[in-house]
């Protein structure tokens, strides 16, 4: 299938072809047709699957430029807002569609002036959008399309109340498209409250683990995890290491422990301001810090090719997230290593990961932390590091009805 197969106007088809977009990704192929029909959409897909065109193409096909805001895209960070805004501008400008991007951390004046000049599409972060809604610089009366991009990340960063406020200010007759890598209960509730009989599209992430990654699983007790991590990182003073935790609070605690052990550590979570997150990422990328401790959501979008080791201090909730995490190492034809700490309650998660990978995770043994693997226990012993192998509805709040 190609973009020419969609029922799009010729000018938009030409713009897509000129921009190099020929074959739609799975999320685009499954979202664009129902979105063109006006359906509310819930897209469950990881970053990098092509979500942006999945919502921009239907909007640009149906939008008639009138010099007033008709489409609103809400993004968790200014980096993502800029990226979406750039694509919207590149595709929309030849069609006469004007896009403005607004975000915090900069003066209001210039962005306010851009809004007064009558854009058709506004892309922005929750806090700044609320500022402009409150000051009437952004008038929501004519909004026909609302997009909530990376909704789970907005939840993790504490923006969910702002998102609820924005949704409540927009016309009930709008079309809403929500995209999220995961669907925690709070996001499920958001969809029930603000989307009308949405079509849910789920696209699985890449599940083949690169062959250059060595996997090792260490089974320890919960109370021993901090000491086990310290032991595993002992002697790894020159490697670039990414440690994943389950909560943002744990990032600071673990980073402090590792710092006391003499490691050069930086943490990354929504507890940090936007500016400090950018600074932390830049310093880790340049090698000023060798170890980064992060949550899944905060680390989304990390594009660093020289990570030597990924550590799952806490196992992820889904096996796909395990693949996504460990895929941060062993990139660009390099070899890499993935180490996971597991406690007894993690056994169902381990089984799910092994089922997805099609093979047992090699077990390692840390003297003094857990009993050595029993003969015949599932998973082969790996010592310090194992050798992995590659295998191939309801109405919206407010009583909206259709």
Secondary structure, DSSP 4 states (H G I P E B T S, - for coil): --GGGS---HHHHHHHHHTT--S--HHHHHHHHHHHTT--EEEE--TTS-HHHHHHHHHHHH----SS--EEEEESSHHHHHHHHHHHHHHHGGGT--EEEE-SSS-HHHHHHHHHT--SEEEEEHHHHHHHHHTTSS-GGG--EEEE-SHHHHHHTT-HHHHHHHHHHS-TTSEEEEEES---HHHHHHHHHH-SSPEEEE-PPP-PPPTTEEEEEEE--GGGHHHHHHHHHTT-SSS-EEEEESSHHHHHHHHHHHHHTT--EEEESTTS-HHHHHHHHHHHHHTS-SEEEEEHHHHTT---S---EEEESS--SSHHHHHHHHTTSS-TT--EEEEEEE-GGGHHHHHHHHHHHTSPPPEE--TTTSPPPPTT-SS-EEETS---------PPTTT---
